[in-house]
């Protein structure tokens, strides 16, 4: 039933990519996200993880763009705030 809810597919793709990235399979994670449908690039929660993975991969300008989108979402969870802070440090100045 979750898959039928709006945005569920985006959340699923993002979740899988995050797990891959944190398991040391960053290339696979980026491949999954780069091939994802365009809505993933506007979902604030998806942008949070996409930006963090991009920052870890050294794709800093892209990471900053997605992290800025992610920061605009209301009610970030504490863990999400920590992910953004870490990604900011990796992405460098400009955020």
Helices and strands as residue ranges (DSSP letters): G 2-4, H 8-22, H 26-34, G 38-41, H 44-56, H 60-71, H 78-91
